[in-house]
Amino acid sequence: MKIFTAIVERDSDTKLYVGYVPGFPGAHSQAESLDELQENLREVIEMLLEDEDLAFETEFVGTQQIAIQ
């Protein structure tokens, strides 16, 4: 089992959830619900993993919060 971390945002214009996996070219999708987005991303990732020449561009490390006063 492989686990991937997706970044999820909500588009203020379309109200759609948009998700992508950092450093994984092509691993992105959008949906009206978080459950639908997760399923869409799972399908995209499974399809991309079938490519034998798959190369990750970067390694996801984490997120940071930046405080500005």
C-alpha positions as CSV (number, residue, x, y, z in Angstrom):
1,M,0.0,0.0,0.0
2,K,1.3,3.4,-0.9
3,I,0.0,6.6,0.8
4,F,0.0,10.0,-1.0
5,T,-0.7,13.4,0.6
6,A,-3.0,15.7,-1.4
7,I,-3.3,19.4,-0.9
8,V,-7.0,20.4,-1.0
9,E,-8.4,23.9,-1.6
10,R,-11.8,25.2,-2.4
11,D,-12.2,27.5,-5.4
12,S,-14.1,30.6,-4.4
13,D,-15.6,31.1,-7.9
14,T,-16.7,27.6,-8.7
15,K,-17.1,26.3,-5.1
16,L,-15.4,23.1,-6.3
17,Y,-12.8,21.3,-4.2
18,V,-9.5,21.2,-6.0
19,G,-6.8,18.7,-5.0
20,Y,-3.3,17.8,-6.1
21,V,-0.4,15.7,-5.0
22,P,2.8,17.9,-4.7
23,G,5.6,16.7,-6.9
24,F,3.4,14.2,-8.8
25,P,2.9,15.5,-12.3
26,G,-0.7,15.0,-13.4
27,A,-2.0,14.0,-10.0
28,H,-4.8,16.6,-9.7
29,S,-8.6,16.7,-9.8
30,Q,-11.7,18.6,-8.7
31,A,-15.1,17.7,-7.4
32,E,-18.2,19.0,-5.7
33,S,-17.6,17.1,-2.4
34,L,-14.5,15.9,-0.5
35,D,-15.6,12.3,-0.9
36,E,-15.9,12.7,-4.6
37,L,-12.5,14.5,-4.8
38,Q,-10.8,11.6,-2.8
39,E,-12.2,9.1,-5.2
40,N,-11.2,11.1,-8.3
41,L,-7.7,11.5,-6.9
42,R,-7.4,7.8,-6.2
43,E,-8.4,7.0,-9.8
44,V,-5.9,9.5,-11.2
45,I,-3.1,8.2,-9.0
46,E,-3.8,4.6,-9.9
47,M,-3.8,5.4,-13.6
48,L,-0.5,7.4,-13.3
49,L,1.2,4.6,-11.3
50,E,0.6,2.3,-14.3
51,D,3.3,4.3,-16.2
52,E,6.6,2.4,-15.8
53,D,8.6,5.6,-16.6
54,L,7.0,7.5,-13.7
55,A,9.4,10.0,-12.0
56,F,8.5,12.2,-9.1
57,E,9.7,15.8,-9.4
58,T,10.0,16.5,-5.7
59,E,9.4,14.9,-2.3
60,F,6.6,16.2,-0.2
61,V,8.0,17.3,3.2
62,G,5.1,19.1,4.9
63,T,3.3,22.4,5.4
64,Q,4.2,25.4,7.4
65,Q,2.1,28.2,8.9
66,I,3.6,31.7,8.7
67,A,2.4,34.3,11.2
68,I,2.5,37.9,10.2
69,Q,1.7,40.7,12.7
